[in-house]
Amino acid sequence: MSVTSGHAEVPMLDLRSEVDELWSDLSDAVARVLRSGRFILGDEVAAFEAEVADYLGVAHAVTVNSGTDALIIGLRAAGVGPGDEVITTPFTFFATIEAIHHVGATPVFVDIAADGFNIDPDAVDAAVTERSRAVLPVHLFGDPAPLAAILAVARRHDLRVIEDCAQAFGAGADAAASAPRASSGGQPDRPLTGGLGDAGAFSFYPTKNLGAYGDGGMVTSNDAEVAARAVSLRNHAATNGERYRHTDVGYNSRLDELQAAILRVKLPHVATWNRQRREVARRYDALLGGLERVTLPPRTPGHVYHQYTIRVPAASRSDVRTRLADEGIASSMFYPPWSGAWPDFLARLPGRCPRAERAATEVLSLPIHPRLTEAQQERVAAVLAESLA
Ligand SMILES: *Cc1c(COP(=O)(O)O)cnc(C)c1O
């Protein structure tokens, strides 16, 4: 906290207020699970899977232990394996790339689009080879990647599409990707991300738009076979119902009953929270729009602003962050340049993704969560303006 300003700190997010707000429902849910004596793959997991599939408008939701596992299991369930190439973006959290590596496939990086931070569909098309098996778009920061264009490329080359939805729970897919369904009471407009490719991978890491209070993740699919493979893989590839018959090598990757019960308390609020995030983003847009050296985030319809990420001149970023920190205002770099990163990753990059490499030097993520106040945002904007003057 700044000694002179006397203002309270502005954190990136605020999970404690959320827990306070939901305390009575959360403690009921936790007590219900404890009293049930059932902690793995019970009624809570089954109920959450049905509720979340309904919310997202997908046929199948298969919970797993983390978003990283959801990517690994989603890739394998969709038929991606050793020898395959998976076309993806280098501008993402490392788990996206780890997952491709863990299934024995090779990541092929293509650049992000000229605006925003998501993969460029034209670059995907140009990167297709005989070994290409899948495209893995990431809906980064909650901004839906251009799925209509990606699905068109995938259809043309017979590629699977696995969506990384870790940051995009409840985000709307671009309307052209499939015919939107009529929205029903309190539900967001359809379609949502996670239901358009062969599989969607979600994370319930506590900071995500729908977060557990521990690790958790989920594979979504409209394909019954993909979903059945995910159900098997998450539980040691045991054959349907037959406990000690393993037809493949799987994982121990199950969401537990406590986390499922907690997620059931939070799911009915997520549409409101995402709407509040959009309102926070619109207020930042208005406050920062006049700053010449700031580039605002894209205003894609359906964006759920997991992060509010602006660009500032690379040479000023570190000073800006120091100034914000001096005033007790948190900020983050999602994601910094790859110096010192996994050598295999670097070896595949040089010169091929100049836009992503430039973004890494310019991005600055500001505090955003449903409870961020107008006064807090005005302080963030004032310090930012002053530090860039
Ligand atoms: C958080 C995240 C993951 C991994 O999720 P975990 O639940 O932490 O394993 C994967 N991809 C992206 C883009 C993420 O932000």
The ligand as a MOL file (V3000), in Angstrom:
LIG
                    3D

  0  0  0     0  0            999 V3000
M  V30 BEGIN CTAB
M  V30 COUNTS 15 15 0 0 0
M  V30 BEGIN ATOM
M  V30 1 C -5.4760 -22.3840 -16.3790 0
M  V30 2 C -5.1930 -22.7970 -17.7790 0
M  V30 3 C -4.9430 -24.1340 -18.1270 0
M  V30 4 C -4.7190 -25.2070 -17.1120 0
M  V30 5 O -5.6970 -25.3610 -16.1630 0
M  V30 6 P -5.3290 -26.0380 -14.7420 0
M  V30 7 O -6.6670 -26.3100 -14.1410 0
M  V30 8 O -4.5480 -25.0300 -13.9770 0
M  V30 9 O -4.5630 -27.2700 -15.0080 0
M  V30 10 C -4.8190 -24.4480 -19.4590 0
M  V30 11 N -4.8960 -23.5150 -20.4130 0
M  V30 12 C -5.0970 -22.2120 -20.1300 0
M  V30 13 C -5.1880 -21.2210 -21.2530 0
M  V30 14 C -5.2340 -21.8110 -18.8020 0
M  V30 15 O -5.4220 -20.5150 -18.5210 0
M  V30 END ATOM
M  V30 BEGIN BOND
M  V30 1 1 1 2
M  V30 2 1 2 3
M  V30 3 2 2 14
M  V30 4 1 3 4
M  V30 5 2 3 10
M  V30 6 1 4 5
M  V30 7 1 5 6
M  V30 8 2 6 7
M  V30 9 1 6 8
M  V30 10 1 6 9
M  V30 11 1 10 11
M  V30 12 2 11 12
M  V30 13 1 12 13
M  V30 14 1 12 14
M  V30 15 1 14 15
M  V30 END BOND
M  V30 END CTAB
M  END
